[in-house]
Amino acid sequence: MNTDEKKAVASALRAAALVLGGKQTFYHLTDKANFKFDSKKVPEDNAIALRERKAPGLFLVSSDNVTRWTQGKGYIRPFLVEIEVDTDLLVAERWGGEMFLPAEHLDKARVTRIIPYDAWLREEFGGWGSTEEWFDTEFDTEAPIPKEEIRKYLFHGWRWKGDVRTMSPAWVKRYKKRVRDYVRQGGTS
């Protein structure tokens, strides 16, 4: 099975999970390396809503829609929170594929890991992350990327072994600054 066929099968399985219910991994973008659920927080609307959301909870997207937040809405944050949740608990009400997890169900969701946005891009697309291509350095080591390597897709099947929650505060601070600089300089995703 080629890469496009694998992506089509994965997309169909995600759609089936939404229809049939069951646990699935969704994503939330954040500035917080030590993200925690907050049952009192009313999330900001960063997408087109069918109706305004003024209740506490959390917006989530599937892996298919993360780049809609970053490219389409310019909502770029340094970290992606992977959250496992039963799809029956989600409310679908956004045009961009966003799902809403009401605060009363946050205790039924589980954070599986928190990863840098660049790591997610490597995992999802097999290539260098956005800030890596922008600065020509690796996000995790800041080592230069050889020019001939920039457009190669070296990361098919790659999975980041870390979790931001276990990284040093100095590394977290550097990575957050890197993403801020990227956005300030005109990077979009």
C-alpha positions in Angstrom: 0.0 0.0 0.0 1.5 3.4 -1.0 1.5 6.5 1.2 -1.7 8.0 -0.4 -3.6 4.7 0.1 -2.5 4.5 3.7 -3.6 8.1 4.4 -7.0 7.4 2.7 -7.5 4.3 4.9 -6.5 6.2 8.0 -8.9 9.0 7.1 -11.7 6.6 6.6 -11.1 4.9 9.9 -11.1 8.3 11.7 -14.5 9.1 10.0 -15.9 5.7 11.0 -14.8 6.3 14.6 -16.6 9.6 14.6 -19.8 8.0 13.3 -19.6 4.8 15.4 -18.1 6.3 18.5 -15.0 5.0 20.3 -11.8 6.4 21.6 -9.7 8.4 19.1 -6.8 10.8 19.3 -7.4 14.5 18.8 -5.2 17.5 19.0 -5.1 20.8 20.8 -2.6 23.6 20.0 -1.1 25.4 23.1 1.6 27.6 24.4 1.8 25.6 27.6 4.4 22.9 27.8 2.7 21.5 30.9 -0.8 21.7 29.6 -3.6 20.7 32.0 -7.3 20.5 31.5 -9.1 23.5 33.0 -12.8 22.9 33.6 -13.5 26.6 34.1 -11.8 27.9 30.9 -14.0 29.2 28.1 -11.9 28.7 25.0 -11.3 31.4 22.4 -13.1 31.1 19.1 -10.4 30.8 16.5 -12.6 29.4 13.7 -15.9 30.1 12.0 -18.6 28.9 14.3 -22.1 27.7 13.5 -23.0 29.1 17.0 -20.9 31.0 19.5 -19.4 28.9 22.3 -19.5 30.5 25.7 -19.3 27.4 27.8 -16.2 26.0 29.4 -14.4 23.2 27.6 -11.8 22.6 25.0 -11.6 22.7 21.2 -10.0 19.7 19.5 -9.2 18.7 15.9 -8.3 15.5 14.2 -4.9 15.2 12.5 -6.5 16.0 9.2 -7.5 19.5 10.5 -4.4 20.7 12.5 -3.0 22.5 9.5 -6.4 24.2 9.0 -5.8 26.0 12.3 -2.2 26.9 11.5 -2.4 27.7 7.8 -6.1 28.8 7.4 -6.4 30.6 10.6 -2.8 31.5 11.4 -3.3 29.9 14.8 0.3 28.8 15.4 1.4 27.5 18.8 4.6 25.7 19.8 3.0 22.5 21.1 0.4 20.0 20.2 -1.4 18.1 22.9 -2.5 14.6 21.9 -5.7 13.8 23.7 -7.5 10.5 23.7 -11.2 10.8 24.1 -14.4 8.9 23.3 -15.9 10.5 20.2 -19.4 10.3 21.7 -18.4 13.0 24.2 -17.6 15.6 21.4 -19.8 18.2 19.9 -19.1 18.9 16.2 -20.1 22.5 15.4 -17.2 24.2 13.6 -16.7 24.6 9.8 -13.0 23.9 10.1 -13.5 20.4 11.6 -13.1 21.5 15.2 -14.8 19.5 17.9 -15.8 20.8 21.3 -15.2 18.7 24.4 -17.5 20.2 27.2 -15.9 20.8 30.5 -18.1 18.2 32.2 -16.3 15.5 30.1 -12.7 16.6 30.6 -12.2 14.0 33.3 -13.0 11.3 30.7 -10.2 12.5 28.3 -6.5 11.6 28.6 -3.5 13.6 27.5 -1.2 11.0 25.9 1.7 13.3 25.1 2.6 16.9 24.3 4.9 17.4 21.3 6.5 20.3 19.5 4.6 21.4 16.4 7.7 20.6 14.2 7.8 17.0 15.6 4.1 16.6 14.6 4.8 17.9 11.1 7.7 15.4 10.8 5.4 12.6 11.9 2.4 13.5 9.8 4.1 14.5 6.6 7.5 12.9 6.7 9.4 16.1 6.1 11.1 18.9 8.0 8.9 21.0 10.3 8.0 24.6 9.5 10.5 26.3 11.7 13.2 23.8 10.6 12.7 24.9 7.0 12.5 28.5 7.9 15.7 28.6 10.0 17.5 25.8 8.2 18.1 24.1 11.6 16.6 21.1 13.4 14.0 22.1 15.9 15.3 19.8 18.7 19.0 20.1 18.3 19.3 23.4 16.4 21.9 21.6 14.2 22.1 23.0 10.7 20.2 21.1 8.0 22.4 20.4 5.0 21.0 22.3 2.0 20.6 19.1 0.0 18.4 17.7 2.8 15.9 20.6 3.1 13.2 19.2 0.8 13.8 15.5 1.3 11.2 13.6 3.2 13.4 11.6 5.6 10.9 11.0 8.4 8.3 8.6 7.0 7.4 6.4 9.9 9.3 8.5 12.3 7.9 9.2 15.8 9.3 11.7 18.2 10.3 9.8 21.3 10.0 12.7 23.7 7.3 14.5 25.5 7.6 18.3 26.1 6.6 17.8 29.7 9.9 16.0 30.3 12.1 18.6 28.5 14.2 21.0 30.4 12.7 24.5 31.1 15.6 26.0 29.1 14.8 23.8 26.0 11.1 24.7 26.3 11.9 28.4 26.5 14.2 28.2 23.4 11.6 26.3 21.4 8.8 28.8 22.3 11.1 31.7 21.3 11.9 29.9 18.0 8.2 29.6 17.2 7.5 33.3 18.2 10.4 34.4 16.0 9.1 32.3 13.1 5.6 33.9 13.4 7.0 37.4 13.7 9.2 36.9 10.6 6.2 35.9 8.5 6.1 32.1 8.9 2.6 30.7 8.4 2.8 26.9 9.1 
